[in-house]
């Protein structure tokens, strides 16, 4: 068996091509960026989160792998992309000779990352949920002309900075956002992202932590 690492999978031409194609397809129907940039950001953040909590070694690296490929299912369809992505991951990782027990961990994380059906079932899935929901930023908006009528684009475009901060000593995971309220009011963030906040809190609980949210230096959760 070969060890499939976060660093190696980012250099995998087939998987990267699939991510780019999936992202292009989402662009056609107007969704925010879900491609290589998002995958790398989520993978790095998920890996770092577990390391900061003292869950180092292979689990942290698997969180990076899961983070990079978690949106592969979009190549099939946006609907149920978490479940289809988990199935795609099985074959891709099997072909790369990843041990079955590790494949199952990655599959469960991918299959549980979308807020509509998300449940933190292991450390890797919890880290993936927290990292994925933290990637809110204006760079993900493809067409700023949609801001007047698309609340998701407006909220993302309003976010100037997004940081997921881990305080291991006090067992606290905090999402810190800087929002331009001239573009979108804070209430709009809650209007569309409340389900993401709920699943993020459950993921933090799974890791034995509390979840907090700061917007423009004001604590909201």
Secondary structure, DSSP 4 states (H G I P E B T S, - for coil): -----HHHHHT-HHHHHHHHHHHHHHHHTTPPP-SHHHHHHHHHHHHHHHHHTT--THHHHHHHHHHHHTTGGGGT-STTHHHHHHHHHHHHHHHTT--HHHHHHHHHHHHT-SGGG----SHHHHHHHHHHHH---GGG-S-GGGTTT-HHHHHHHHEEEEEEEEETTTTEEEEEEEE-TTTS-HHHHHHHHHHHHHHHHHHHHHTT-EEEEEETTEE--
